[in-house]
């Protein structure tokens, strides 16, 4: 009987670049993701949005393919998909193609991160594109409420602002600032290349060494730590909308906290899915909302437990009272054993189904390696979920679901926050 393949394999090149692979012989695709330690948490205020802007610029032309159209045509021409993304703690570039086109995909990604042109004329054009992206967010009440909430939780720091920056900060970015930031952060000892599909580890390592082995290491800047806020807890932004968009959060847990799975289970029980407590109470029983949801966010040194809903403005106060009541009921009484089983099985199923896809697997191994310098296997994650007890959930509900730490952001046709701020317990 053949020896089972490891979930992933890892190598480190001489220049510090990490290569991780997950062999999935049954697949016809290969997904390649390049992760970099660059994001909004790495940026000074005057450079806000530089990580995101740079990610845009890398697709505008390289030494080998000088235009955005030529780059896109290479991947479009083989039926592949390609994109990039910037978050608070990382930037990524990915391509997914049919297995015979892996070498092409690697070549394109290597060109993007090593040999972009970043031409001044393209910067000016792309700046207008980013302005439109910022305007699109400003026109979205839900996204605006989330950004307003971030500014309450983390005022005066990178976590409290838009990842894309602002019109003012983006307007100041030029070729020198982009090139300087890239020179500092885009170094091999700050990079992970993750590949999943019908591949062998040795062939991937060999290809990455050929393409990026001569890349010289550097001294990238580190991310800026979060500081807790003790000031304003409620904010309203006036907008003539049909709904009041209400985003709220309490303190959460970091990416490595041992209780992070238990907190995610509480989120599932409270507001994820059509059988969750908030969905049943707010929508099914009272008809106050079409959409209500909860989620947890885990960052390197902090986190949040979030709730969002949109309601008729005249029902905003009532809806908040219902949400606060459900939070207090969960904190005081805790979940029951059936809810624990449901939350655990939902979490396991969601993870296992997601990791049948090569891009999801590449993302799983690559992001963990970059952020944590280690990778939990799927079996590790399932075992962690299985270890959560009902006592853990009850303890955490009492500890974390504390309305005294809640921040509330509302976008809608309201001139003042007084009626909402008065609902927050001190």
Secondary structure in CASP SS format (residue, H / E / C, confidence):
PFRMAT SS
TARGET T0000
AUTHOR 0000-0000-0000
METHOD secondary structure of the structure
MODEL  1
X C 1.00
X C 1.00
X C 1.00
X C 1.00
X C 1.00
X C 1.00
X C 1.00
X C 1.00
X E 1.00
X E 1.00
X E 1.00
X E 1.00
X C 1.00
X C 1.00
X C 1.00
X C 1.00
X C 1.00
X E 1.00
X E 1.00
X E 1.00
X E 1.00
X E 1.00
X E 1.00
X C 1.00
X C 1.00
X C 1.00
X C 1.00
X C 1.00
X E 1.00
X E 1.00
X E 1.00
X E 1.00
X E 1.00
X E 1.00
X E 1.00
X E 1.00
X C 1.00
X C 1.00
X C 1.00
X H 1.00
X H 1.00
X H 1.00
X C 1.00
X C 1.00
X H 1.00
X H 1.00
X H 1.00
X C 1.00
X C 1.00
X H 1.00
X H 1.00
X H 1.00
X H 1.00
X H 1.00
X H 1.00
X H 1.00
X H 1.00
X H 1.00
X C 1.00
X C 1.00
X C 1.00
X E 1.00
X C 1.00
X C 1.00
X C 1.00
X C 1.00
X C 1.00
X H 1.00
X H 1.00
X H 1.00
X H 1.00
X H 1.00
X H 1.00
X H 1.00
X H 1.00
X H 1.00
X C 1.00
X C 1.00
X C 1.00
X C 1.00
X E 1.00
X E 1.00
X E 1.00
X E 1.00
X E 1.00
X E 1.00
X C 1.00
X C 1.00
X C 1.00
X C 1.00
X E 1.00
X E 1.00
X E 1.00
X E 1.00
X E 1.00
X E 1.00
X E 1.00
X E 1.00
X H 1.00
X H 1.00
X H 1.00
X H 1.00
X H 1.00
X H 1.00
X H 1.00
X H 1.00
X H 1.00
X H 1.00
X H 1.00
X H 1.00
X H 1.00
X H 1.00
X H 1.00
X H 1.00
X C 1.00
X E 1.00
X C 1.00
X C 1.00
X C 1.00
X H 1.00
X H 1.00
X H 1.00
X H 1.00
X H 1.00
X H 1.00
X H 1.00
X H 1.00
X H 1.00
X H 1.00
X H 1.00
X H 1.00
X H 1.00
X H 1.00
X H 1.00
X H 1.00
X H 1.00
X H 1.00
X H 1.00
X C 1.00
X C 1.00
X H 1.00
X H 1.00
X H 1.00
X H 1.00
X H 1.00
X H 1.00
X H 1.00
X H 1.00
X H 1.00
X H 1.00
X H 1.00
X H 1.00
X H 1.00
X C 1.00
X C 1.00
X C 1.00
X C 1.00
X H 1.00
X H 1.00
X H 1.00
X C 1.00
X C 1.00
X C 1.00
X C 1.00
X C 1.00
X C 1.00
X H 1.00
X H 1.00
X H 1.00
X H 1.00
X H 1.00
X H 1.00
X C 1.00
X C 1.00
X H 1.00
X H 1.00
X H 1.00
X H 1.00
X H 1.00
X H 1.00
X H 1.00
X H 1.00
X H 1.00
X H 1.00
X H 1.00
X C 1.00
X C 1.00
X H 1.00
X H 1.00
X H 1.00
X E 1.00
X E 1.00
X E 1.00
X E 1.00
X E 1.00
X E 1.00
X E 1.00
X C 1.00
X C 1.00
X C 1.00
X H 1.00
X H 1.00
X H 1.00
X H 1.00
X H 1.00
X H 1.00
X H 1.00
X H 1.00
X H 1.00
X H 1.00
X H 1.00
X H 1.00
X C 1.00
X C 1.00
X C 1.00
X C 1.00
X C 1.00
X C 1.00
X C 1.00
X C 1.00
X C 1.00
X C 1.00
X C 1.00
X C 1.00
X C 1.00
X C 1.00
X C 1.00
X C 1.00
X C 1.00
X C 1.00
X C 1.00
X C 1.00
X C 1.00
X E 1.00
X E 1.00
X E 1.00
X E 1.00
X E 1.00
X C 1.00
X C 1.00
X C 1.00
X C 1.00
X E 1.00
X E 1.00
X E 1.00
X E 1.00
X E 1.00
X E 1.00
X E 1.00
X E 1.00
X E 1.00
X C 1.00
X C 1.00
X C 1.00
X C 1.00
X C 1.00
X C 1.00
X C 1.00
X C 1.00
X H 1.00
X H 1.00
X H 1.00
X H 1.00
X H 1.00
X H 1.00
X H 1.00
X H 1.00
X H 1.00
X H 1.00
X H 1.00
X H 1.00
X C 1.00
X C 1.00
X C 1.00
X C 1.00
X C 1.00
X H 1.00
X H 1.00
X H 1.00
X H 1.00
X H 1.00
X H 1.00
X H 1.00
X H 1.00
X H 1.00
X C 1.00
X C 1.00
X C 1.00
X E 1.00
X E 1.00
X E 1.00
X E 1.00
X E 1.00
X E 1.00
X E 1.00
X E 1.00
X E 1.00
X E 1.00
X C 1.00
X C 1.00
X C 1.00
X C 1.00
X E 1.00
X E 1.00
X E 1.00
X E 1.00
X E 1.00
X E 1.00
X E 1.00
X E 1.00
X E 1.00
X E 1.00
X H 1.00
X H 1.00
X H 1.00
X H 1.00
X H 1.00
X H 1.00
X H 1.00
X H 1.00
X H 1.00
X H 1.00
X H 1.00
X H 1.00
X H 1.00
X H 1.00
X H 1.00
X H 1.00
X H 1.00
X H 1.00
X H 1.00
X H 1.00
X H 1.00
X C 1.00
X C 1.00
X C 1.00
X H 1.00
X H 1.00
X H 1.00
X H 1.00
X H 1.00
X H 1.00
X H 1.00
X H 1.00
X H 1.00
X H 1.00
X H 1.00
X H 1.00
X H 1.00
X H 1.00
X H 1.00
X H 1.00
X H 1.00
X H 1.00
X C 1.00
X C 1.00
X C 1.00
X H 1.00
X H 1.00
X H 1.00
X H 1.00
X H 1.00
X H 1.00
X H 1.00
X H 1.00
X H 1.00
X H 1.00
X H 1.00
X H 1.00
X H 1.00
X H 1.00
X H 1.00
X C 1.00
X C 1.00
X C 1.00
X C 1.00
X C 1.00
X H 1.00
X H 1.00
X H 1.00
X H 1.00
X H 1.00
X H 1.00
X H 1.00
X H 1.00
X H 1.00
X C 1.00
X C 1.00
X C 1.00
X H 1.00
X H 1.00
X H 1.00
X H 1.00
X H 1.00
X H 1.00
X H 1.00
X H 1.00
X H 1.00
X H 1.00
X H 1.00
X C 1.00
X C 1.00
X H 1.00
X H 1.00
X H 1.00
X C 1.00
X E 1.00
X E 1.00
X E 1.00
X E 1.00
X E 1.00
X E 1.00
X C 1.00
X C 1.00
X C 1.00
X C 1.00
X C 1.00
X H 1.00
X H 1.00
X H 1.00
X H 1.00
X C 1.00
X C 1.00
X C 1.00
X C 1.00
X C 1.00
END
